[in-house]
Amino acid sequence: MLCTKDYGLANGMIPLGSCTMKLNAANVMAPITFPGFGNIHPFAPKGQWPGYTYMTKELEQQLSAICHYDQVSL
């Protein structure tokens, strides 16, 4: 009887974001507020964001090595 009170995918759809939308600590979220990091326009030309490319590629390589994957894409 207790298992029927639990809500899961077997009973219906779980609302979008219910498992991923968690409260993040302020110190974890702080970097996205840095002017040089958080204020770049999404459609900025590639020439204006070489650091982002470097940072993204390096993070992909690090995650790939840590997780033992051939490749990781962000």
Gaussian input, Z-matrix of N, CA and C with variables (Angstrom, degrees):
# hf/3-21g

backbone

0 1
 N
 C     1     B1
 C     2     B2     1     A1
 N     3     B3     2     A2     1     D1
 C     4     B4     3     A3     2     D2
 C     5     B5     4     A4     3     D3
 N     6     B6     5     A5     4     D4
 C     7     B7     6     A6     5     D5
 C     8     B8     7     A7     6     D6
 N     9     B9     8     A8     7     D7
 C    10    B10     9     A9     8     D8
 C    11    B11    10    A10     9     D9
 N    12    B12    11    A11    10    D10
 C    13    B13    12    A12    11    D11
 C    14    B14    13    A13    12    D12
 N    15    B15    14    A14    13    D13
 C    16    B16    15    A15    14    D14
 C    17    B17    16    A16    15    D15
 N    18    B18    17    A17    16    D16
 C    19    B19    18    A18    17    D17
 C    20    B20    19    A19    18    D18
 N    21    B21    20    A20    19    D19
 C    22    B22    21    A21    20    D20
 C    23    B23    22    A22    21    D21
 N    24    B24    23    A23    22    D22
 C    25    B25    24    A24    23    D23
 C    26    B26    25    A25    24    D24
 N    27    B27    26    A26    25    D25
 C    28    B28    27    A27    26    D26
 C    29    B29    28    A28    27    D27
 N    30    B30    29    A29    28    D28
 C    31    B31    30    A30    29    D29
 C    32    B32    31    A31    30    D30
 N    33    B33    32    A32    31    D31
 C    34    B34    33    A33    32    D32
 C    35    B35    34    A34    33    D33
 N    36    B36    35    A35    34    D34
 C    37    B37    36    A36    35    D35
 C    38    B38    37    A37    36    D36
 N    39    B39    38    A38    37    D37
 C    40    B40    39    A39    38    D38
 C    41    B41    40    A40    39    D39
 N    42    B42    41    A41    40    D40
 C    43    B43    42    A42    41    D41
 C    44    B44    43    A43    42    D42
 N    45    B45    44    A44    43    D43
 C    46    B46    45    A45    44    D44
 C    47    B47    46    A46    45    D45
 N    48    B48    47    A47    46    D46
 C    49    B49    48    A48    47    D47
 C    50    B50    49    A49    48    D48
 N    51    B51    50    A50    49    D49
 C    52    B52    51    A51    50    D50
 C    53    B53    52    A52    51    D51
 N    54    B54    53    A53    52    D52
 C    55    B55    54    A54    53    D53
 C    56    B56    55    A55    54    D54
 N    57    B57    56    A56    55    D55
 C    58    B58    57    A57    56    D56
 C    59    B59    58    A58    57    D57
 N    60    B60    59    A59    58    D58
 C    61    B61    60    A60    59    D59
 C    62    B62    61    A61    60    D60
 N    63    B63    62    A62    61    D61
 C    64    B64    63    A63    62    D62
 C    65    B65    64    A64    63    D63
 N    66    B66    65    A65    64    D64
 C    67    B67    66    A66    65    D65
 C    68    B68    67    A67    66    D66
 N    69    B69    68    A68    67    D67
 C    70    B70    69    A69    68    D68
 C    71    B71    70    A70    69    D69
 N    72    B72    71    A71    70    D70
 C    73    B73    72    A72    71    D71
 C    74    B74    73    A73    72    D72
 N    75    B75    74    A74    73    D73
 C    76    B76    75    A75    74    D74
 C    77    B77    76    A76    75    D75
 N    78    B78    77    A77    76    D76
 C    79    B79    78    A78    77    D77
 C    80    B80    79    A79    78    D78
 N    81    B81    80    A80    79    D79
 C    82    B82    81    A81    80    D80
 C    83    B83    82    A82    81    D81
 N    84    B84    83    A83    82    D82
 C    85    B85    84    A84    83    D83
 C    86    B86    85    A85    84    D84
 N    87    B87    86    A86    85    D85
 C    88    B88    87    A87    86    D86
 C    89    B89    88    A88    87    D87
 N    90    B90    89    A89    88    D88
 C    91    B91    90    A90    89    D89
 C    92    B92    91    A91    90    D90
 N    93    B93    92    A92    91    D91
 C    94    B94    93    A93    92    D92
 C    95    B95    94    A94    93    D93
 N    96    B96    95    A95    94    D94
 C    97    B97    96    A96    95    D95
 C    98    B98    97    A97    96    D96
 N    99    B99    98    A98    97    D97
 C   100   B100    99    A99    98    D98
 C   101   B101   100   A100    99    D99
 N   102   B102   101   A101   100   D100
 C   103   B103   102   A102   101   D101
 C   104   B104   103   A103   102   D102
 N   105   B105   104   A104   103   D103
 C   106   B106   105   A105   104   D104
 C   107   B107   106   A106   105   D105
 N   108   B108   107   A107   106   D106
 C   109   B109   108   A108   107   D107
 C   110   B110   109   A109   108   D108
 N   111   B111   110   A110   109   D109
 C   112   B112   111   A111   110   D110
 C   113   B113   112   A112   111   D111
 N   114   B114   113   A113   112   D112
 C   115   B115   114   A114   113   D113
 C   116   B116   115   A115   114   D114
 N   117   B117   116   A116   115   D115
 C   118   B118   117   A117   116   D116
 C   119   B119   118   A118   117   D117
 N   120   B120   119   A119   118   D118
 C   121   B121   120   A120   119   D119
 C   122   B122   121   A121   120   D120
 N   123   B123   122   A122   121   D121
 C   124   B124   123   A123   122   D122
 C   125   B125   124   A124   123   D123
 N   126   B126   125   A125   124   D124
 C   127   B127   126   A126   125   D125
 C   128   B128   127   A127   126   D126
 N   129   B129   128   A128   127   D127
 C   130   B130   129   A129   128   D128
 C   131   B131   130   A130   129   D129
 N   132   B132   131   A131   130   D130
 C   133   B133   132   A132   131   D131
 C   134   B134   133   A133   132   D132
 N   135   B135   134   A134   133   D133
 C   136   B136   135   A135   134   D134
 C   137   B137   136   A136   135   D135
 N   138   B138   137   A137   136   D136
 C   139   B139   138   A138   137   D137
 C   140   B140   139   A139   138   D138
 N   141   B141   140   A140   139   D139
 C   142   B142   141   A141   140   D140
 C   143   B143   142   A142   141   D141
 N   144   B144   143   A143   142   D142
 C   145   B145   144   A144   143   D143
 C   146   B146   145   A145   144   D144
 N   147   B147   146   A146   145   D145
 C   148   B148   147   A147   146   D146
 C   149   B149   148   A148   147   D147
 N   150   B150   149   A149   148   D148
 C   151   B151   150   A150   149   D149
 C   152   B152   151   A151   150   D150
 N   153   B153   152   A152   151   D151
 C   154   B154   153   A153   152   D152
 C   155   B155   154   A154   153   D153
 N   156   B156   155   A155   154   D154
 C   157   B157   156   A156   155   D155
 C   158   B158   157   A157   156   D156
 N   159   B159   158   A158   157   D157
 C   160   B160   159   A159   158   D158
 C   161   B161   160   A160   159   D159
 N   162   B162   161   A161   160   D160
 C   163   B163   162   A162   161   D161
 C   164   B164   163   A163   162   D162
 N   165   B165   164   A164   163   D163
 C   166   B166   165   A165   164   D164
 C   167   B167   166   A166   165   D165
 N   168   B168   167   A167   166   D166
 C   169   B169   168   A168   167   D167
 C   170   B170   169   A169   168   D168
 N   171   B171   170   A170   169   D169
 C   172   B172   171   A171   170   D170
 C   173   B173   172   A172   171   D171
 N   174   B174   173   A173   172   D172
 C   175   B175   174   A174   173   D173
 C   176   B176   175   A175   174   D174
 N   177   B177   176   A176   175   D175
 C   178   B178   177   A177   176   D176
 C   179   B179   178   A178   177   D177
 N   180   B180   179   A179   178   D178
 C   181   B181   180   A180   179   D179
 C   182   B182   181   A181   180   D180
 N   183   B183   182   A182   181   D181
 C   184   B184   183   A183   182   D182
 C   185   B185   184   A184   183   D183
 N   186   B186   185   A185   184   D184
 C   187   B187   186   A186   185   D185
 C   188   B188   187   A187   186   D186
 N   189   B189   188   A188   187   D187
 C   190   B190   189   A189   188   D188
 C   191   B191   190   A190   189   D189
 N   192   B192   191   A191   190   D190
 C   193   B193   192   A192   191   D191
 C   194   B194   193   A193   192   D192
 N   195   B195   194   A194   193   D193
 C   196   B196   195   A195   194   D194
 C   197   B197   196   A196   195   D195
 N   198   B198   197   A197   196   D196
 C   199   B199   198   A198   197   D197
 C   200   B200   199   A199   198   D198
 N   201   B201   200   A200   199   D199
 C   202   B202   201   A201   200   D200
 C   203   B203   202   A202   201   D201
 N   204   B204   203   A203   202   D202
 C   205   B205   204   A204   203   D203
 C   206   B206   205   A205   204   D204
 N   207   B207   206   A206   205   D205
 C   208   B208   207   A207   206   D206
 C   209   B209   208   A208   207   D207
 N   210   B210   209   A209   208   D208
 C   211   B211   210   A210   209   D209
 C   212   B212   211   A211   210   D210
 N   213   B213   212   A212   211   D211
 C   214   B214   213   A213   212   D212
 C   215   B215   214   A214   213   D213
 N   216   B216   215   A215   214   D214
 C   217   B217   216   A216   215   D215
 C   218   B218   217   A217   216   D216
 N   219   B219   218   A218   217   D217
 C   220   B220   219   A219   218   D218
 C   221   B221   220   A220   219   D219

   B1=1.4504
   B2=1.5377
   B3=1.3346
   B4=1.4509
   B5=1.5290
   B6=1.3351
   B7=1.4631
   B8=1.5251
   B9=1.3104
   B10=1.4598
   B11=1.5188
   B12=1.3307
   B13=1.4661
   B14=1.5254
   B15=1.3395
   B16=1.4539
   B17=1.5251
   B18=1.3163
   B19=1.4613
   B20=1.5174
   B21=1.2856
   B22=1.4574
   B23=1.5099
   B24=1.3176
   B25=1.4634
   B26=1.5229
   B27=1.3179
   B28=1.4589
   B29=1.5296
   B30=1.3386
   B31=1.4606
   B32=1.5234
   B33=1.3103
   B34=1.4597
   B35=1.5159
   B36=1.3047
   B37=1.4607
   B38=1.5242
   B39=1.3293
   B40=1.4580
   B41=1.5300
   B42=1.3258
   B43=1.4737
   B44=1.5258
   B45=1.3279
   B46=1.4483
   B47=1.5276
   B48=1.3091
   B49=1.4550
   B50=1.5116
   B51=1.3024
   B52=1.4594
   B53=1.5228
   B54=1.3217
   B55=1.4650
   B56=1.5182
   B57=1.3212
   B58=1.4582
   B59=1.5191
   B60=1.2973
   B61=1.4599
   B62=1.5228
   B63=1.3150
   B64=1.4485
   B65=1.5236
   B66=1.3033
   B67=1.4542
   B68=1.5243
   B69=1.3177
   B70=1.4565
   B71=1.5183
   B72=1.3087
   B73=1.4531
   B74=1.5290
   B75=1.3124
   B76=1.4674
   B77=1.5234
   B78=1.3279
   B79=1.4662
   B80=1.5298
   B81=1.3154
   B82=1.4590
   B83=1.5249
   B84=1.3158
   B85=1.4621
   B86=1.5265
   B87=1.3165
   B88=1.4674
   B89=1.5330
   B90=1.3396
   B91=1.4732
   B92=1.5283
   B93=1.3109
   B94=1.4641
   B95=1.5194
   B96=1.3250
   B97=1.4604
   B98=1.5180
   B99=1.3310
   B100=1.4596
   B101=1.5250
   B102=1.3447
   B103=1.4651
   B104=1.5265
   B105=1.3285
   B106=1.4532
   B107=1.5157
   B108=1.2924
   B109=1.4585
   B110=1.5185
   B111=1.3174
   B112=1.4530
   B113=1.5129
   B114=1.3192
   B115=1.4658
   B116=1.5188
   B117=1.3179
   B118=1.4667
   B119=1.5276
   B120=1.2990
   B121=1.4581
   B122=1.5241
   B123=1.3266
   B124=1.4691
   B125=1.5185
   B126=1.3314
   B127=1.4568
   B128=1.5225
   B129=1.3304
   B130=1.4609
   B131=1.5241
   B132=1.3311
   B133=1.4664
   B134=1.5276
   B135=1.3290
   B136=1.4596
   B137=1.5252
   B138=1.3092
   B139=1.4581
   B140=1.5194
   B141=1.3096
   B142=1.4598
   B143=1.5262
   B144=1.3205
   B145=1.4616
   B146=1.5286
   B147=1.3569
   B148=1.4745
   B149=1.5259
   B150=1.3117
   B151=1.4641
   B152=1.5135
   B153=1.3242
   B154=1.4558
   B155=1.5201
   B156=1.3272
   B157=1.4581
   B158=1.5287
   B159=1.3272
   B160=1.4585
   B161=1.5322
   B162=1.3236
   B163=1.4584
   B164=1.5336
   B165=1.3131
   B166=1.4560
   B167=1.5208
   B168=1.3244
   B169=1.4706
   B170=1.5288
   B171=1.3382
   B172=1.4606
   B173=1.5312
   B174=1.3336
   B175=1.4604
   B176=1.5206
   B177=1.3347
   B178=1.4638
   B179=1.5246
   B180=1.3332
   B181=1.4657
   B182=1.5292
   B183=1.3231
   B184=1.4589
   B185=1.5333
   B186=1.3215
   B187=1.4666
   B188=1.5265
   B189=1.3147
   B190=1.4571
   B191=1.5237
   B192=1.3271
   B193=1.4658
   B194=1.5270
   B195=1.3158
   B196=1.4634
   B197=1.5232
   B198=1.3347
   B199=1.4683
   B200=1.5292
   B201=1.3319
   B202=1.4717
   B203=1.5320
   B204=1.3330
   B205=1.4598
   B206=1.5261
   B207=1.3160
   B208=1.4694
   B209=1.5241
   B210=1.3215
   B211=1.4611
   B212=1.5133
   B213=1.3374
   B214=1.4610
   B215=1.5106
   B216=1.2935
   B217=1.4590
   B218=1.5198
   B219=1.3135
   B220=1.4720
   B221=1.5188
   A1=110.57
   A2=116.82
   A3=120.34
   A4=111.36
   A5=117.40
   A6=120.33
   A7=111.66
   A8=119.61
   A9=121.34
   A10=111.93
   A11=117.70
   A12=120.94
   A13=111.66
   A14=117.18
   A15=121.51
   A16=108.76
   A17=116.70
   A18=121.21
   A19=108.54
   A20=118.04
   A21=122.47
   A22=110.64
   A23=116.23
   A24=120.61
   A25=112.43
   A26=117.26
   A27=119.95
   A28=110.94
   A29=117.33
   A30=122.15
   A31=113.96
   A32=117.12
   A33=121.11
   A34=110.16
   A35=116.32
   A36=120.94
   A37=110.50
   A38=115.14
   A39=121.27
   A40=106.68
   A41=118.87
   A42=121.08
   A43=112.18
   A44=115.53
   A45=122.02
   A46=110.51
   A47=116.25
   A48=121.41
   A49=114.37
   A50=118.12
   A51=119.46
   A52=112.41
   A53=117.48
   A54=118.51
   A55=111.98
   A56=117.76
   A57=119.81
   A58=113.18
   A59=118.05
   A60=121.17
   A61=109.19
   A62=114.67
   A63=120.07
   A64=109.53
   A65=115.89
   A66=120.62
   A67=107.88
   A68=116.22
   A69=120.96
   A70=110.08
   A71=116.14
   A72=120.78
   A73=110.17
   A74=116.86
   A75=121.85
   A76=111.58
   A77=118.29
   A78=119.92
   A79=111.84
   A80=118.22
   A81=121.61
   A82=110.36
   A83=116.33
   A84=120.95
   A85=113.15
   A86=117.98
   A87=121.93
   A88=113.91
   A89=119.99
   A90=118.75
   A91=114.80
   A92=118.89
   A93=118.72
   A94=112.47
   A95=117.25
   A96=120.40
   A97=111.95
   A98=118.38
   A99=120.95
   A100=108.93
   A101=118.32
   A102=120.85
   A103=114.06
   A104=118.01
   A105=120.44
   A106=114.28
   A107=116.90
   A108=120.84
   A109=111.79
   A110=116.53
   A111=120.67
   A112=115.87
   A113=117.86
   A114=118.49
   A115=114.77
   A116=117.65
   A117=117.72
   A118=109.04
   A119=115.31
   A120=120.88
   A121=109.24
   A122=117.92
   A123=119.74
   A124=114.38
   A125=117.73
   A126=120.47
   A127=111.96
   A128=117.70
   A129=121.22
   A130=109.63
   A131=117.20
   A132=119.68
   A133=111.28
   A134=115.97
   A135=120.53
   A136=112.51
   A137=117.01
   A138=120.70
   A139=113.36
   A140=117.18
   A141=121.20
   A142=112.46
   A143=117.30
   A144=117.42
   A145=114.04
   A146=117.00
   A147=118.24
   A148=113.03
   A149=117.76
   A150=120.86
   A151=112.28
   A152=116.31
   A153=120.50
   A154=110.87
   A155=115.32
   A156=119.81
   A157=110.39
   A158=115.73
   A159=120.45
   A160=110.37
   A161=116.16
   A162=121.22
   A163=110.95
   A164=117.15
   A165=121.43
   A166=111.22
   A167=117.02
   A168=120.45
   A169=110.90
   A170=116.59
   A171=119.81
   A172=110.89
   A173=116.92
   A174=120.51
   A175=110.98
   A176=117.15
   A177=120.51
   A178=111.13
   A179=116.79
   A180=120.83
   A181=111.20
   A182=116.82
   A183=120.46
   A184=111.17
   A185=116.60
   A186=120.17
   A187=110.83
   A188=115.72
   A189=120.99
   A190=110.62
   A191=116.44
   A192=120.72
   A193=111.18
   A194=117.08
   A195=121.37
   A196=111.30
   A197=116.29
   A198=121.53
   A199=113.05
   A200=116.59
   A201=121.84
   A202=111.19
   A203=115.64
   A204=120.87
   A205=109.13
   A206=116.43
   A207=119.63
   A208=110.10
   A209=116.22
   A210=120.01
   A211=110.07
   A212=115.35
   A213=122.78
   A214=107.28
   A215=118.05
   A216=122.79
   A217=109.18
   A218=115.60
   A219=119.47
   A220=109.40
   D1=-34.82
   D2=-179.67
   D3=-65.14
   D4=-36.71
   D5=-178.05
   D6=-65.76
   D7=-23.88
   D8=178.10
   D9=-75.48
   D10=-15.44
   D11=178.63
   D12=-85.60
   D13=-14.25
   D14=179.39
   D15=-81.26
   D16=138.13
   D17=179.44
   D18=-103.61
   D19=125.32
   D20=179.83
   D21=-149.39
   D22=-176.33
   D23=-178.72
   D24=-64.13
   D25=-20.20
   D26=176.85
   D27=-71.62
   D28=-22.32
   D29=-178.37
   D30=-99.16
   D31=-21.29
   D32=-177.54
   D33=164.37
   D34=-176.45
   D35=-178.71
   D36=-79.54
   D37=138.48
   D38=175.10
   D39=-89.10
   D40=134.84
   D41=-177.82
   D42=-55.10
   D43=142.61
   D44=-179.56
   D45=-57.06
   D46=129.66
   D47=176.98
   D48=89.36
   D49=-3.35
   D50=-175.87
   D51=-65.44
   D52=-27.52
   D53=-178.87
   D54=-102.26
   D55=-13.11
   D56=-176.70
   D57=-107.68
   D58=-21.50
   D59=-177.04
   D60=-86.54
   D61=91.62
   D62=-179.98
   D63=-113.96
   D64=160.76
   D65=176.60
   D66=-75.39
   D67=122.40
   D68=178.95
   D69=-97.89
   D70=142.60
   D71=178.35
   D72=-63.90
   D73=146.67
   D74=-177.54
   D75=-59.31
   D76=-38.54
   D77=-178.81
   D78=-67.70
   D79=-26.00
   D80=177.57
   D81=-76.53
   D82=-34.77
   D83=-178.02
   D84=-85.36
   D85=-14.94
   D86=-175.83
   D87=-54.40
   D88=-44.18
   D89=-177.31
   D90=-56.54
   D91=-31.51
   D92=-179.54
   D93=-72.47
   D94=-9.56
   D95=176.90
   D96=-93.22
   D97=-6.60
   D98=178.67
   D99=-65.56
   D100=131.62
   D101=-176.77
   D102=-54.05
   D103=-41.33
   D104=-178.56
   D105=-72.67
   D106=-14.29
   D107=-177.13
   D108=-108.47
   D109=-45.48
   D110=-172.49
   D111=-89.21
   D112=-8.49
   D113=-174.30
   D114=-105.88
   D115=7.98
   D116=178.61
   D117=-74.05
   D118=138.17
   D119=-179.30
   D120=-74.58
   D121=139.28
   D122=-178.05
   D123=-60.42
   D124=-24.08
   D125=-179.59
   D126=-105.82
   D127=21.25
   D128=178.15
   D129=-63.20
   D130=142.63
   D131=177.82
   D132=-61.51
   D133=150.01
   D134=-177.28
   D135=-55.56
   D136=-33.63
   D137=-179.01
   D138=-64.04
   D139=-17.06
   D140=-177.90
   D141=-94.20
   D142=-2.63
   D143=-178.15
   D144=-138.83
   D145=50.90
   D146=179.14
   D147=-63.31
   D148=-32.57
   D149=179.46
   D150=-64.78
   D151=-35.49
   D152=178.93
   D153=-65.58
   D154=-42.31
   D155=179.03
   D156=-61.74
   D157=-46.55
   D158=179.75
   D159=-60.99
   D160=-48.04
   D161=-177.31
   D162=-62.71
   D163=-42.79
   D164=-179.47
   D165=-65.41
   D166=-46.04
   D167=179.80
   D168=-63.57
   D169=-41.98
   D170=179.72
   D171=-64.09
   D172=-41.94
   D173=178.44
   D174=-64.24
   D175=-40.64
   D176=177.03
   D177=-59.93
   D178=-43.18
   D179=-179.99
   D180=-66.35
   D181=-41.90
   D182=179.97
   D183=-64.76
   D184=-45.76
   D185=178.77
   D186=-63.38
   D187=-38.38
   D188=178.45
   D189=-61.29
   D190=-43.69
   D191=179.91
   D192=-68.86
   D193=-43.65
   D194=-178.64
   D195=-63.23
   D196=-42.74
   D197=-175.45
   D198=-89.01
   D199=-4.41
   D200=-178.53
   D201=61.05
   D202=39.61
   D203=174.40
   D204=-100.23
   D205=155.35
   D206=175.65
   D207=-68.37
   D208=-36.78
   D209=-177.27
   D210=-156.95
   D211=148.86
   D212=175.69
   D213=-128.36
   D214=139.24
   D215=178.13
   D216=-121.67
   D217=131.73
   D218=178.46
   D219=-97.59

